[in-house]
Amino acid sequence: MDTDTASHDKGMITQDLLAILCCPETKQDIRLLEPNLVEQLNQRIAKGELKTKGGQPVTEKIDGGLLRKDETVVYPIRDQIPIMLIEEGILVEKSDLS
């Protein structure tokens, strides 16, 4: 794996990009979500169990995710593009991340 890239398939973004991104709502730091947690969230998405901060059900699986420091919001990565819109953030609980 390229050392400048945090990757798992289409969920990859460069470390340089990751270093400059922050939560658009709170300005908290973010970190790349581990692949096993991406899979867990995708299972919940398939069951219709997750909602966005905008109140809409999440219907499209994610390729990766950026977890806010307080671990309450995941910003999805789709086709190597982080979706950093407040209303597109996926609401999660600590139990979703274990």
N, C-alpha and C positions, 0 to 999 in steps of 0.2 A: 504494500500500500504506500502511496506517496505520503511522505511525512508532512506535507503542507495541506493535506486534505483529511478532514474528518468524514468518513464515508461509510455507507452501506447502500450500494446500488444507487437508486435515484434520490435517496435521502442525503446525498453528500453535499457539503458546502466547504469552502476553503477555510482554513484556520484564520486567515487574514480577515475574511468576511465575518466569521464568528466573533472575532475580537472587537469589531466595531459595532456590532448589533446590540441593541438593548430592547427591553419591553417598551413599546410605543406609548403605553398607558402610564406606567409607573417609573420608567427609566431604570428598573432593576436589571441586574445582569441576567443573562440567559446562558444555558448550556445545552449541548446536543443530547438528545434523548437516546438512551441505549437501545439497540435493536430489539431486545426482548420486550422492552416496554412499548416500543412502537407496535409490535405484534399484539400485545395485550390490548392496546387501545384500538387497534384495527378490529379485533374480535368484538369489542364493545360497540364500535361503529356499526359493524355488520348486524348487531342485535338492536340497533336504534337507541342505545342507552346514553349517548353523549350529546351535549348541546354546546353551541357556541356562546360566547359572551353576548352576542346579539339575540340569543334566545331561540335560534333555529337548530333543528336536529342536524347533526353531522352525518352526511350520507356518503361522502367520498372518502375512501381509505387514504391514509397518509403514507408517504415514502420515508418520512423522518419527522422529527419534531424538535422544537427549541423550547425547553422548559424554563419558565420564569423562576427566579431565585426562591420565591416564597412557595413554589411547587403547587400553585393553584391554576395555572394557565399554561397550555402548550400551544405554541404557534406552529401550524403544520408546514412541512416541507413537501412540495409536490414537484416532480421533475427538476430537482436541484434548485428550486426557487422557494425561499422562505416567504411565507405569507404573513407579513407583519402588520396586518390590519387588526385593530382592537376588536372589532365585531366578529372577526374570523377566529379569534383565539378560542381554543377548546377548553372548557372548564373541566378540571380534574380534581380529585381528592387524593390525599396521601395514600389511601388504600389502593388507588389505581396504579400507583408507582412502586408497588412491592412485588 
